[in-house]
Amino acid sequence: EIAFFLPEQTSQFFERSLTLVLRQEELIAEKSFGIESEKSEGPSAPLRFKVPVTEEGLLTKVIASGELFYSAIDDPTIRESIFGEISAPDKSKILLLPLVAAGKTLALIYADAGQSKEKKIDIDHLKNLAWLAGLALDRVLRTKN
């Protein structure tokens, strides 16, 4: 449920959002809002496509730093692996919001405006939500061990 919290909150600012779970050297697409159906219908079933994490790509930088990215992009991995599956948004600006727990990035929330006009985004609010989700996940992971 913690992993569901971030894309749900992100969908308030963006037309499309997608959870990408890190597994070794790839990201696996899980639930999304606004990609397979209207975001008002709630989350989709897991999409299950895979995105390679290349040594020099933007995804690797965000995973390694644990820092939010929100800007226009021209990254070949994102263009081929993500846009190849969900189509490119009208605008090239995207959000990559890492979910960090136990000192590691466990997932990324990808989001964009889709075919809609971009909205004003409260980046600090999204950073705080990701931080809180990471704290909650830290606590869950510690109690399981």
C-alpha positions in Angstrom: 0.0 0.0 0.0 2.9 2.3 0.6 4.1 1.9 -3.0 0.6 2.6 -4.2 0.5 5.9 -2.2 3.1 7.7 -4.3 1.6 7.1 -7.8 -1.9 7.9 -6.5 -0.7 11.2 -5.0 1.4 12.0 -8.1 -1.7 11.5 -10.3 -3.2 14.6 -8.7 -0.6 16.7 -10.5 -0.1 14.6 -13.7 -2.4 12.9 -16.2 -0.2 9.8 -16.3 1.8 8.1 -13.6 3.5 4.7 -13.4 5.4 2.8 -10.7 8.6 1.3 -11.9 10.1 -1.3 -9.4 13.9 -1.8 -9.4 14.9 -5.4 -9.9 18.7 -5.9 -10.4 19.6 -4.1 -13.7 16.0 -3.3 -14.8 12.8 -1.5 -13.8 9.5 -3.4 -14.0 6.4 -1.5 -14.8 3.7 -2.0 -12.2 0.4 -0.2 -11.6 -0.4 3.0 -13.4 -2.9 5.9 -13.5 -4.1 7.3 -16.8 -2.1 5.0 -19.1 -4.3 2.0 -19.7 -7.5 3.8 -18.7 -8.7 7.2 -17.5 -7.0 8.1 -14.3 -10.4 8.6 -12.6 -10.9 4.9 -12.9 -8.1 4.2 -10.5 -4.9 2.2 -10.9 -4.4 -0.3 -13.7 -3.3 -3.9 -13.4 0.5 -4.2 -13.5 1.8 -3.4 -17.0 4.9 -5.7 -16.5 7.1 -4.3 -19.3 10.8 -4.0 -18.5 13.1 -1.0 -18.8 16.8 -1.6 -18.8 18.9 0.5 -16.5 21.9 1.6 -18.6 25.2 2.8 -17.1 25.0 6.4 -18.4 21.3 7.0 -18.6 19.0 9.4 -16.7 17.3 6.5 -14.9 20.7 5.4 -13.4 21.5 8.9 -12.3 18.1 9.3 -10.5 18.4 5.8 -8.9 21.9 6.4 -7.7 21.2 9.9 -6.3 17.8 9.3 -4.9 16.9 12.8 -6.1 13.7 13.9 -7.9 14.0 14.8 -11.5 11.5 17.1 -13.2 12.5 18.5 -16.6 12.5 18.0 -20.3 14.4 15.0 -21.4 16.0 13.3 -24.4 17.1 10.0 -23.0 17.3 7.1 -25.4 16.3 4.5 -22.8 13.2 6.4 -21.7 12.3 7.2 -25.3 12.7 3.6 -26.5 11.6 1.5 -23.4 9.0 3.7 -21.7 7.6 5.7 -24.6 7.8 2.6 -26.8 5.2 1.1 -24.4 3.0 4.0 -23.2 3.6 6.5 -26.0 5.4 9.9 -25.6 3.6 12.8 -23.9 2.9 15.9 -25.9 5.4 17.8 -23.8 8.8 16.4 -23.2 8.8 17.3 -19.4 8.7 14.3 -17.1 8.9 13.5 -13.4 11.0 10.7 -12.0 10.3 10.4 -8.3 12.5 7.9 -6.4 11.1 5.8 -3.5 14.1 5.4 -1.2 14.1 3.1 1.8 17.0 1.5 3.8 19.4 3.8 1.9 18.4 2.4 -1.5 16.2 3.4 -4.3 13.5 0.7 -4.6 11.3 2.2 -7.2 10.7 5.2 -9.4 7.4 6.9 -10.0 7.3 8.1 -13.6 4.8 10.8 -14.5 3.9 13.2 -17.3 1.1 15.4 -18.6 0.1 12.9 -21.3 -1.8 14.7 -24.0 -3.0 17.5 -21.6 -1.6 20.9 -20.8 1.1 20.9 -18.1 -0.1 22.0 -14.7 1.8 23.9 -12.0 3.7 21.2 -10.0 4.5 21.5 -6.3 7.9 19.8 -6.4 8.5 20.3 -2.6 5.2 18.6 -1.8 6.1 15.6 -4.0 9.6 15.4 -2.4 8.0 15.4 1.0 5.5 12.7 0.1 8.4 10.5 -1.3 10.3 11.1 1.9 7.4 10.1 4.1 6.7 7.0 2.0 10.3 6.0 2.3 10.2 6.4 6.1 7.1 4.3 6.3 8.7 1.6 4.1 11.8 1.7 6.3 9.7 1.0 9.3 7.9 -1.9 7.6 11.2 -3.4 6.4 12.8 -3.1 9.9 9.9 -4.8 11.6 10.0 -7.7 9.1 13.7 -8.3 9.9 
